[in-house]
Amino acid sequence: MKILTLTTVACVPMPTMTPVALLVGFCLAMAAIAVGKLVVTGRREYVDIGTALVVAGITLLATFWVTLEESLLSPTERVLLVAVGSCLVAVGGVVIVRYWDQSATRRVVRE
């Protein structure tokens, strides 16, 4: 008969990335794609500008969520992050709705 003994192993806590931080990484990638599309194209549509604003705002709001979980920023900085993120989403949504029907005819031309 064997007797099993449990030995204690010193566990070193490894820094792990929360799922919300992964969401922020994904949002950053999507924001980079949206802004990159605006930079590369010579003829921008207002809907594309609105989409880039919404994606950037969602990225800021997801970043706010990470700061809540990890206690990274002061309350004032968090309020600022939420305010700017919410404004970007709202302005982007208004731009998308306003120019949705006119996306094929109205373009922003870079001079």
SVG drawing of the C-alpha trace seen along z (x, -y; Angstrom):
<svg xmlns="http://www.w3.org/2000/svg" viewBox="-31 -71 39 73">
<polyline fill="none" stroke="black" stroke-width="0.4" points="0.0,0.0 1.4,-3.4 0.8,-6.5 0.5,-9.6 1.8,-12.7 1.2,-16.2 4.1,-18.6 3.7,-22.3 5.1,-24.0 5.8,-27.7 3.5,-29.3 4.8,-32.5 1.8,-34.5 2.2,-35.2 0.7,-38.4 -2.3,-37.4 -4.2,-39.4 -7.9,-39.8 -10.4,-39.1 -11.3,-42.8 -7.7,-43.6 -7.9,-41.3 -11.0,-43.2 -9.1,-46.5 -6.4,-44.9 -8.9,-43.9 -10.6,-47.3 -7.2,-49.0 -6.5,-46.8 -9.9,-47.7 -9.4,-51.4 -6.0,-51.3 -7.6,-49.7 -10.4,-52.3 -8.1,-55.2 -5.6,-53.7 -8.4,-53.4 -9.1,-57.1 -5.4,-58.0 -4.8,-55.9 -7.9,-56.8 -8.0,-60.1 -11.8,-60.3 -13.3,-59.7 -17.0,-59.0 -18.6,-60.6 -19.9,-57.1 -16.3,-56.0 -15.4,-58.9 -18.4,-58.2 -17.3,-54.5 -13.8,-55.4 -15.2,-57.7 -17.5,-55.0 -14.7,-52.4 -12.3,-54.8 -15.0,-55.6 -15.7,-51.9 -12.0,-51.5 -11.9,-54.2 -14.9,-52.7 -13.4,-49.3 -10.2,-50.9 -12.3,-52.4 -13.6,-48.9 -10.0,-47.7 -9.2,-50.6 -12.1,-49.7 -11.0,-46.1 -7.3,-46.8 -7.6,-50.1 -5.2,-51.9 -6.5,-55.5 -7.8,-58.0 -11.6,-58.6 -11.1,-61.9 -9.2,-60.3 -11.8,-57.6 -14.6,-60.1 -12.6,-61.9 -12.1,-58.5 -15.9,-57.8 -16.8,-61.3 -14.5,-61.3 -15.4,-57.8 -19.1,-58.5 -18.8,-61.7 -16.9,-59.9 -19.5,-57.2 -22.4,-59.7 -20.8,-62.0 -19.8,-59.0 -23.3,-57.6 -24.8,-61.0 -22.4,-61.2 -23.3,-57.7 -27.1,-58.3 -26.9,-61.7 -24.9,-60.7 -26.1,-57.0 -28.2,-57.7 -25.7,-60.0 -22.6,-57.9 -22.3,-57.3 -22.7,-60.9 -21.0,-63.0 -17.3,-62.4 -14.7,-64.4 -11.9,-65.2 -8.5,-65.7 -6.9,-68.9"/>
</svg>
